[in-house]
Amino acid sequence: MTIQSTSDVYYDPYDVDIDADPYPVFRRLREEAPLYYNGSHDFYAVSRFADVERGYLDPKTFISGRGGIIELIRANIAMPSGVLIFEDPPVHTIHRRLMSRVFSPNRVAALEPQIREFCARSLDPLVGAEEFDFITDLGAQMPMRVIGMLLGIPEQDQESVRDKVDANLRTEAGQPMKVSENFLPTDMFAEYIDWRADHPSDDIMTELLQAEFEDEAGIVRRLTREELLTYITVIAGAGNETTSRLIGWTGKVLADHPDQRQELVEDRSLVPSAIEELLRFETPAPHAARYVARDVEIYGETVPEGSIMMLLPGSANHDDRCFPDGDTFDIHRSQGKPLTFGYGIHLCLGAALARLEGRVALEEVLNRFPTWEVDMDRATLAPTSTVRGWETLPVFLP
């Protein structure tokens, strides 16, 4: 089915040129085709803030249980139990309640000293150097150590685990992700779970091993081994990838806005608002797919049951209707609340941790390197269709 539109705007989440700078296309979508249809990849998309927000708040129409990316929905494979972001109520409600225990505000806030220590371990050896890489030296290191600590992964194994999880998200440039029934690399965590079962500790893995809950059948039980493997794999992936992208965008955007960076050097109380603005301005996960469970009318057109709907928070976060002059970066911005971490029942459980890591990372960078300049000749964007950010971001230091 096609929708009636006089616009020739084209949006393709796999297009490398669009991904390099999607905001001109996002603006045209919002103004010319607020309900967009891509015939080549057979998906619909909404791009205005109000429509993306409405999509998040209507989980009965736009369901997550078939997957949250186009490739998974189209593959029509059964989601393993425990992939929280790809579940619908009532299972989602039960699993979210279980996971919320391990990401409570108090537990997250208590991590700040360890996060600072991890940043120092990455950054202190670079003091006096002529350059460093925001991803290789910090973005790929600190989040890995934080999530490894939380899960109880031995430090000597953390890089290997991170690399395996990251590789599962990579795609060939311009190509969809390849998916199969076993799309989650859960096997890598099997030996850790077996070890923790006999050697409990103060970490998420132990807590999930021991947690009791009432499942959707009303049975009080513990997670099965397969469910636990899935939980740990999802946490490891989410804990590394998006925070690393936030750190990369911090380096790039503040290099592009040196006056605002200098304000942060002089007034650290501005750092939390700067992180919020970075999350809005360069949303690490710019789109989220949903399966359309029933016919829905949008802008006078019927999106039929069985369709794929792309919610575009990366566009919504630049919508002038909610964020005046939305394509402008402004650490003093007070209007609007971005949809970076989703909304409604699927609001990201790790949002507070990501904000904390982003804030601490920026503070610790500024403590050592108040100015830097990106070497764009060597900077590269990551080849992935799920998140958007830098694979490498080398910077020169004065």
N, C-alpha and C positions, 0 to 999 in steps of 0.2 A: 504494500500500500504506500502511496505517496501523499504528502499533504500539500495544500495549495500555498504557494509562496512565490513572490516575484523576485526574491533575492537570489543571487548566485553565490552566496557565501558557502564555503565548504569547510567542514571540520572533520578531521580524521585523527583519532588518538594515537595512531601508529605513525603519522607523518613526521619525519625527523625535522623538517623545516618549520612546521607549525609548532612542534614541541620546543624548539629552540626559543621561541617567543610567541606563546599562544594568545597573548592579550589583545592584539588587534583583531584576531578572529573571534575571540570571546566577546569583544565589544560589538562587533557586527552581528553576532548571534543574538545578543541581548536586544539590539535595536531593530534588526531586520527579520529575524527568525526565532522568536522566543520559544516556539516549539519547532525543533529542527528534526529532519529525517535524513539519515544517510543510507542511500540505497545500496551502496557497495558493500557495506558491512551490516546492513539491516538493523539499525538501531535508531531510536529517538533520543533527543537530548533537550533538557531545559537548562537555561543559563542564568536567568534572573534570580536574585536573592530570594524573593518571595516564593518562587516556584520550586527552587531547590529545597528551601526550608519546608515547604508543604510536602514535598516528596519524602523527606526524612520523617515527617510527622504522620505519614499515612502508611504504616508497615503492613496493613492488610491489602492495600492495592499494590504497593511497590515492595515486594517481599525480598528477603535476603537469603532464604533457604535454598535457592538454586545457585548461589554464589554471588560475589560482589564485583566480579569483572566479567567482561563480555565473553572471554574465552571459556570460563567455567560454566556460565549459563548456557552457552551454545553447546558445550560438550554433554550437557544433561547427565552428569554423573552424580551419584549419591554423595552428599557431604558427610564425612565422618563425624561422629558425635564429638563435640568439644571445640569445633571451629566457631567460636562465639560470634564472629562478625558475619558468618554465613549461616545463621540460624534464625528461626522465627519463634515467637511464643507458641506454646508454653515452655518448650525446651530452652529457648534463649533466656527466658526470665529466670529459670532455675540455675542455669550455668552462670549467668551474669551475677546473680546473688552470691554464688560460690566464689567467683573470681574477685568480686568487690572486696572480699575480706583481705586479700593480699595486696590490694592497692588502696588501702584506706589513707585518708589525708595525713594522719599522724605518722603512719609508717613511711609514707613518701617523704614527708618533711624531715624525718630523722636521717634520711640518706645524704643530706647536704654535706656533712664533713667528709664522707667517703668519696662523693662525687668531686669535691675540691681536691682531694688527694689524688684521684685518678687523673684529673686535669693537670695537676702539678707534675705528675710522673711523665706526662706526654710533653708538656711545654718547657719545663725547666732545662732539659738538655739542649733546647733550641735557642736559649738566651745567648746573644752574641753572634748568632748565625746570620747569614745574608738573606736567607729565605726559609720558608717552611710551607707545608701543604695542609690546608684546612681539613682535608679529608684524610689523607694518608697518615698524618701526624696526630690528628685530634679526632675528627669525626668518625673514623673507623676504629678508634682505640677506646676512648672514654665510654661511649654507650655500650660497647662490647663488654667492658669490664664491669659496668654497673649491672647489666642484665645477667652476666655470668655470675657475679656475686649473689644476686637475688635468687638465681636458680640453683646455685651450688655447683656450678661447672668448674672443675679445677682450672686454675689460671693457665697452666701449660696447654690446655686443650681449647681455650676460648677462641683463638684465632681460627683454628680449624673449623670449629662449629659455626662461627660467623661466616666464613667463606663458603661453606656448604649451603647455609641458609640463603645467603646473597645470590649464589649461583642459581638457585632454584627460581629466583625472580627475574633473572636476566633474559633478554630476548635478542634476536638478531635485529639490527637497526631497521626500523620500518615494518617489522613483522610481528604478528600476534604471538603471545606466549603459547608454548606447547604444553598441553595439559593431558593428564591421564587419570585413571582411577586412583593411582597412588601419587597424587600431585604434591603431597606433603612429605618431606624427607624425615619421617619420624624415627627411622631406625637408628639414626645417629645418637639418639638419647636413651636407647634401651639399656645400655650398660650402666649409665648414670642412675637411672631409676632403680635398677636392680640393686646397685650399691647402696643407694639411699634407703631402700626398704630395710636393709640390715644395719645401716649406720645413719640413723636420723640426725638432723642438724637443724640450725635455725635458718631455714631458707624456704623459698616457695615450693620447691619440689617436695620437701618433707611435709609441709603444711597440706599440700594437695593430696599426698599419699595418705594422710591421716584424717582428712576432712570427711565428715559424714553429712549427708544431705538427703532430702526427700525428693525422689525423681518424679517424672511426669505420671508414673503409674502409682504414686503414693507410697513407694517402697523406700524406706530409709536404708541407705547403703553408702559405700565408698565408690570412688571412681574406678572403673575398670582399668586395666593396664593400657589398653588401646586408647581409652579416653584421656588418660594421663599423658601418654605420648603425644597425642594431638594438642592438648593444652600447652605443653612445654614447647612444642615446635612453633605454635602460633605466637606465644609470648616472646620466644627468641627472635623470630623474624620481625615482629612489630617493634620490639625494643631496640633493635639495631638500626633498621633501615630508615625509618622516618626521622629519628633524632639525628642521624648522620646527615640527612639532607638538610635539616634545619641548620645545623652547624655550618654546612657549606654555604647556604644562602646568607647566613650571617656574615661570612667573610666577603662574599661577592657584593651584596647590597650596601654594606657599610663602606666598602671601598669606593662604590659608585656615589656615595653621599658623605664625603669626608667632613663636611660641616656638622652634620648630625652625629657622626662618629666622635668628633671633638667634643660635642655637648655631653656625650656619654662618658668620655674621659674625665670631664670636669664635674659631672654630676651623676653619680652612680644610682641615685634614686630613680633615674629615667630608664634604667635597664629593663625592669619588668614590662613597661609599656612598649619599649623597643622590641622585645621578644614577641609581644602580642602583635605588633605591627608587622614584624617579619613573617609571622605565621599567616597573617592576612595577605601580605603583599606577594609572597612567594609560597603558596600553599604546597607542601610536599606531596600530598595526594590530591591532584587537581580534579579527579573524577571518581565517581562511584556508580557502579551499575546495579540495576535492580530488575527482577523479573516482574512483568505486569500481570498480576493475578486475576484481574477483571477489567473489563472495558472502562476507560476513564476519558472524560472530555476535558481537553485543554485547549484554550484559545479557539473554541468552536470546532475543533477537530477531535475525532474519536481515535484514541490510541487503543488498539484492540488487545484483548487478553492474549497472552503468549508472546507479546513483544518484549524487547529489551529497552529499558529506559536508562539513559545516562544522566545522572545528576552531576552538575559541574560546579562544585564548590570553588574551584579555582577562578571561575568566572563570577560566581555570586559574590565572592569576596572583593571584587573590583566594581561591583554594581553601584553607580552613582546614586541610585535611589536609596541606598542604605549607607554608603560610604562616600560622602561628597568628594569629588575629584579623586575617584577611586584608583586611578592609575598612578597616583602620586604617593611616594613613600614619605610618611610623616610620623616620627616617633612621638609627637604630641597629640596624635589623633585620639579623640575621645568618643566619636560617634560610632555606633554599630558594634555588633558582636559577631566576629567571623565564624564561618561554618567549617573551619579547618578540621576540627575533630568530630565532624558529624553533628547530629542533633537527635533528640528524642531517645528512643530505647537503645539505639546503637551509638550513643555518645561514647567516644573512646575512653576506656577505663584507664588508659595510660596517659591521659592528657596532662594531669598534674605532674607526673614524672617527666614528661617531655619538656614542659615549661621550666621545671626546676633545672634539668640538665642544660637547657638552652641558656638560662640565665647565668648559671654558674660558669659555663664555658665562656660566655661573652665577658663576664667579669674577670676571669682568670687570663683571658687573652689580653684584655685591655691593661691589666696589671703589668704585663711584660712587653706588649707590643702596641703602643697607642696609635701607630699608623702602619699602613701596609698598602701595597699596590698589586693587583692581580696580574699574573702573567697569562694573558688570554691566549697566547700562542701555544701554551701547553695545557690549558684547562680543557677538560672534556666532560660532557654531560653523560650520565649513566644510561646505558641501553636497557630500559625497562618500560613496560606499558602500565605499570601499577603506581609508581611514584615518579616524581620529577625532581632531579637535582644533579649535583656534580659527582662525577666519578673521581676526578682529580681537580684540585683548585690550588695550584702553587701561587705563592705571593712573595713579592720582594719586600725586604725590611730595610728601612733607612739606616 
